[in-house]
């Protein structure tokens, strides 16, 4: 496993892509029950994820009054989403600690929860507050089937990654629609610190081949 970890870190620094042949030299890093041990379909074709226009919401007025805490604006964001977008910790705490009817897992039009936004934006204090809320769905997926862990890894937000990985029920090897894990995106974007963190928590580069990936609804 140590050699495999070094291989991934070397790939990040040199810009080398981990191929199925190289990955198969280190089978201990692949799920023992996975068909990937055959080496078939290790890497699906590159898919560019469209940029979500959620940043615009952060520059607009909150739009949702405290009296209608679960109401939405034209982005589909609730007051909770907007508080996280603005990194407004005080307002976020006011909502969560003073209202019993707030939906911490509400989704906007991109199917993102407030936790997704905190992880993507690197708003670690907001993320930690959300993680302490009862009923928070830490493994929720957005419209691209990304979890908060995927987004933290993709954007190189190491502190958010650490906070998420402290939660026992986190799925470190959750797959998106194309069979890719958080470790894949950390390696792809050359976030060496995130790669190290995920490897230390059992992150796997490849779990299932693209050809047989099915999202279980």
N, C-alpha and C positions, 0 to 999 in steps of 0.2 A: 504493500500500500504506500510506503514511504517513497518508493521509486516512481509510482504512478503520480503521486502528488507533485514530485519534482518535475515530472514530465509536463504536467499541466501548467505549472508556473513558468517553465522554460518556454512553453508554447505562447504564453501571454507576452513574454518579453521579446520574443523573436517574431511574433506574428504568424506562427505556424498553426495550421489547422489540425486538430486531432482527428485522424482518420480511423475508420473501422478496424483496419489492420493493426494500427498501433494500440488501439483500445483493447483489442483481443489479446495482446501480450500481457495484459493485466486483468484477467478475468475476475479477480477478487473485487474489483470496483464495479462489477455488473451484477445486477440482481440474479441470484442463482436460479431462480425460477423463470427467468425471462428468456424469450426466444432470441434475444440479442446475442446470446452465446453462439449462435450460428454465424454471426457477423453480417446477417442480411439486414439491409435497411437501417444501418446504424445512424445515418444522418439524413434527414429529410431535406429537400431543397430549401434554400434560404427564402424566408417570407418576411417582407418588410412590413412592420406594423405601422399603420397610419398614425400620425400624431393627433392626439385627442385635444380638442380646443377647450380644455378646461381652465387654462390660465386666464382667459378673458373674464371668467366668473370672479376671480380673485380681485379684479380691479373695479367691480361693480358694487353697488350698495348691497348689503346683506339680503334685502328683498323679502326676508321671511321674518315676521314679527315673532317675538317670544310667545305670544298668545296662540300662534299656529305653528308650533315647533316642528311638525312633520310636513308642513306645506312645502311646495317646491317652486323654484324659479324656472325661467325658460330653458336652463341647462339641466333641469331635473334635480338640482341640488337643494337639499334641505339646509336649514340654519346650521346644522352640524357639519355638513360638507363645506359650507362657506367659511365657517370658523377655522376649520383645518386648512383650507386653501390660503387664508390670510395669516395662518400661524398665530391666531388670536387665542392664546392659551387661557386667558382670563374669561373670555366669553364662552369658550368651550367648557370650562369647568362650571360656569354659571348654568349652562344648559343641562349638563349631565348630573350635577349634584343637587339641582333644585327642581327638576322635573321628573316625574315618574313615568310619563307617557312617551318619552323620547325613544325613537327607534334607532339604536346604534348600528344596525345593519341595513339601514335604508340605502337604496341604490339610485344613482342618477341615470341619465339617459345612456351613459356608457357602461351601465351596470357596475359602476364603481361604488364601493362603500367608503365612508370617511377613512377607514383604515387603509384602503388602497391609496388614497390621495396622500395621506401622511407618509406612507412608505415611499411613494414615488417622488414626493417633494423633499424628502429628507427632514421632515418636521418631527424630530424624534420625541420632543416633549409632548406634543399632541398624541403621537402614536402610543407612548407609554400610558397616558391617561386613558386612551381608548382600550388598551389591553387590560386595564384593571376593571373594566366595566363588565358586570354579569351579562352573560348571553352573547358576548362578542364572538362573531364567526371569523376566526383567524385564517381559515382556509377557504374563504369565499372567493369566487372567481368573477372577473369582469367579462365584458363582451368578447374579449380575445382569449378568455379562459386563463388569464394571468391571476395568480394569487398576490397578496401583498409581498410575500417573500420574493416572487419573480421580479416585481417592480423595484424593490429595494436593491436586489442584485443587479438588475439591468442598469440602474442609474448610479450604482456605486455608493449607495448610502449605507456604509458599514455600521454605523451606530444603530440605525433602524434594523438592520439585519441581526445584530446581536440581541436587540430587545425582542424581536420576534422569535428568535431561536431559544430564548429562555422559557417560552411557553411550552409545556410538555406535549400538548396535542398538536403542535405545528407539524405539518407534513413537509419535511425538508426536501423530499424528492417528488413533490406534486408535479404533475405533467400538464402542460398547456395543450391546446388543440393539436399541436404538431409534435407532441411527444417530447417536449423539451423541459428541462428542469431549471431551477434557479441557477445552479452551477454553470449550466450551458451559457446563460446570458452574462454571468460574471466573467467567464472566460472569453466570450465573444467580444466583450467591450473592454477587455484588458484591465479589469478591476482586481488587481492582485490581492489587496487586503480582503475583499469579499470572497475571492476564491479560497484563500487560506481559512477563513471563518467557516465557510460551507464544508470544506473538506474535514475540518476538525469536528464537525457535527454529523458526519456520515453522508455528506452530499455525493451524489453520483452524477457523472457526466452523461451517461446513457442508461436508460432503463428499459424502454420498449421501442421496437422498430416502428417507423412512421407508417408502414404499409398496413399494420394491424391495429393501429391506435384507434380506440373508440372512447368517446367521452360518455361516462355513465351519468345520466341526468338524475 
